[in-house]
Amino acid sequence: MTTKTNSPSGAWAGTQIPGQAGRTALVTGANSGVGFETAKTLAEHGAAVVLACRDPEKGQDAARRIQAAAPTAELTVLPLDLASLASVRQAAQQLRATHDRLDLLICNAGLGWVPYTRTADGFELVFATNHLGHFALTGRVLDLMVNVQGSRIVVVSSPAHRQATIDFADLQSEKHHSKRAAYGQSKLANLLFAYELQRRLAAAGAEAVALAAHPGGARSNFNRNLPWLFRGPNYGLFRPLSHPSAIGALAILRAAVDPSAHGGDYYAPSRRMEFTGYPVLRRSSAASYDTNAQRLLWEISEELTCVHYPLTDQNPGRVSR
Ligand SMILES: NC(=O)c1ccc[n+]([C@@H]2O[C@H](COP(=O)([O-])OP(=O)(O)OC[C@H]3O[C@@H](n4cnc5c(N)ncnc54)[C@H](OP(=O)(O)O)[C@@H]3O)[C@@H](O)[C@H]2O)c1
């Protein structure tokens, strides 16, 4: 079952997760780290889980590991490369062929600290994967969620968003690129997207809500691109600032299933600069609540992905399908 630790009394340590039988969750990046732990815990609580992974073999391996912990779990592996808009379109089509509703969409997959790389679509790789891919995926499956009671979209950000800015004049980091800035920008974009999505869902009278979360310093494969000092052996200098992925996943799970969570909430670990601890409700950076930036990013993202949401910010009470 879910990782249970000696949590302080009152901490949201996963024991509060309600039964998820009859619900379907899609988790991106479900083969590794925080996404794997999130998918596993949802499956253990009875949800049917779609493991959306760019490498189907890794997805199948993750499914086997989850099945070992939850033998009756209903698991599907969905090939999805978020850095490719064609792959996102195909994944959405495949999902729609087999599912007519979705209760939870966990936009978790991500990477960072990679050298400047352009995707086949012409976008900077980190922005494309972490933000644009999730923007496109959500837009393509949102109509499976809008009218489903209790449905939630959870977008996974990072404390790295706090030092970040969005350079609308150079979103693809063509004029200036640094690994840190590109990752921070993508994680700020995750929050701008989540909050704008929530505003539009609420204005449309949708049942679905959008929330955000981050896992803190989670010991996962994420560090593979960081300098040696922060990855090995045994995560090096990162170790005292980090906790197991299963604990990091709790912030995402809380955003996904805590009955007291609301659209627009942001859950993050409670301790050590948000790096460790059980999830609590927090405020993200002032920049992430800038509604002009939220709207602008939304419009640019629709243009870049050619995915136009079945929601506008001006149609209260109506959700077009
Ligand atoms: N670990 C931390 O300390 C930390 C802190 C703050 C925020 N986060 C956030 O937490 C999330 C999960 O990260 P993690 O720590 O669990 O890292 P992880 O172990 O490296 O897992 C990342 C997942 O994203 C997938 N992914 C990467 N590029 C993809 C693409 N183009 N299409 C589809 N999937 C792709 C990876 O697939 P492959 O296995 O095939 O590469 C993997 O499944 C990320 O959004 C990250 O920004 C992590």
The ligand as a MOL file (V3000), in Angstrom:
LIG
                    3D

  0  0  0     0  0            999 V3000
M  V30 BEGIN CTAB
M  V30 COUNTS 48 52 0 0 0
M  V30 BEGIN ATOM
M  V30 1 N 12.8140 15.2690 -8.4540 0
M  V30 2 C 12.7400 16.4990 -7.9670 0
M  V30 3 O 13.4800 16.8710 -7.0400 0
M  V30 4 C 11.7130 17.4490 -8.5050 0
M  V30 5 C 11.5740 18.6980 -7.8830 0
M  V30 6 C 10.5900 19.5800 -8.3320 0
M  V30 7 C 9.7820 19.2180 -9.3830 0
M  V30 8 N 9.9490 18.0140 -9.9890 0 CHG=1
M  V30 9 C 9.0430 17.6850 -11.0980 0
M  V30 10 O 8.4780 16.4210 -10.8670 0
M  V30 11 C 8.1090 15.8350 -12.1240 0
M  V30 12 C 8.5230 14.3730 -12.1390 0
M  V30 13 O 9.9300 14.3090 -12.0850 0
M  V30 14 P 10.7080 13.1200 -11.3600 0
M  V30 15 O 11.4600 13.7070 -10.2410 0
M  V30 16 O 9.8120 11.9770 -11.1160 0 CHG=-1
M  V30 17 O 11.7760 12.7720 -12.5110 0
M  V30 18 P 12.0510 11.4340 -13.3470 0
M  V30 19 O 12.2490 10.2740 -12.4540 0
M  V30 20 O 13.1530 11.8090 -14.2850 0
M  V30 21 O 10.7070 11.2120 -14.1680 0
M  V30 22 C 10.3720 12.0690 -15.2210 0
M  V30 23 C 9.3770 11.3770 -16.1120 0
M  V30 24 O 9.0740 12.2670 -17.2120 0
M  V30 25 C 9.2040 11.5100 -18.3980 0
M  V30 26 N 9.4840 12.3260 -19.5760 0
M  V30 27 C 10.5720 13.0890 -19.8300 0
M  V30 28 N 10.4780 13.6140 -21.0620 0
M  V30 29 C 9.3120 13.1540 -21.5950 0
M  V30 30 C 8.6640 13.3180 -22.8350 0
M  V30 31 N 9.2110 14.0260 -23.8360 0
M  V30 32 N 7.4730 12.7230 -23.0220 0
M  V30 33 C 6.9200 11.9740 -22.0650 0
M  V30 34 N 7.4910 11.7580 -20.8810 0
M  V30 35 C 8.6770 12.3460 -20.6490 0
M  V30 36 C 10.3350 10.5310 -18.1110 0
M  V30 37 O 10.3540 9.4970 -19.0740 0
M  V30 38 P 11.7240 8.6550 -19.3240 0
M  V30 39 O 11.8730 7.7570 -18.1430 0
M  V30 40 O 11.4530 7.9410 -20.5920 0
M  V30 41 O 12.8240 9.6620 -19.4280 0
M  V30 42 C 9.9260 10.0810 -16.7330 0
M  V30 43 O 8.8910 9.1410 -16.8100 0
M  V30 44 C 8.7340 16.7090 -13.1980 0
M  V30 45 O 7.7480 17.5350 -13.7840 0
M  V30 46 C 9.7520 17.5630 -12.4470 0
M  V30 47 O 9.9280 18.8300 -13.0600 0
M  V30 48 C 10.8800 17.1140 -9.5700 0
M  V30 END ATOM
M  V30 BEGIN BOND
M  V30 1 1 1 2
M  V30 2 2 2 3
M  V30 3 1 2 4
M  V30 4 1 4 5
M  V30 5 2 4 48
M  V30 6 2 5 6
M  V30 7 1 6 7
M  V30 8 2 7 8
M  V30 9 1 8 9
M  V30 10 1 8 48
M  V30 11 1 9 10
M  V30 12 1 9 46
M  V30 13 1 10 11
M  V30 14 1 11 12
M  V30 15 1 11 44
M  V30 16 1 12 13
M  V30 17 1 13 14
M  V30 18 2 14 15
M  V30 19 1 14 16
M  V30 20 1 14 17
M  V30 21 1 17 18
M  V30 22 2 18 19
M  V30 23 1 18 20
M  V30 24 1 18 21
M  V30 25 1 21 22
M  V30 26 1 22 23
M  V30 27 1 23 24
M  V30 28 1 23 42
M  V30 29 1 24 25
M  V30 30 1 25 26
M  V30 31 1 25 36
M  V30 32 1 26 27
M  V30 33 1 26 35
M  V30 34 2 27 28
M  V30 35 1 28 29
M  V30 36 1 29 30
M  V30 37 2 29 35
M  V30 38 1 30 31
M  V30 39 2 30 32
M  V30 40 1 32 33
M  V30 41 2 33 34
M  V30 42 1 34 35
M  V30 43 1 36 37
M  V30 44 1 36 42
M  V30 45 1 37 38
M  V30 46 2 38 39
M  V30 47 1 38 40
M  V30 48 1 38 41
M  V30 49 1 42 43
M  V30 50 1 44 45
M  V30 51 1 44 46
M  V30 52 1 46 47
M  V30 END BOND
M  V30 END CTAB
M  END
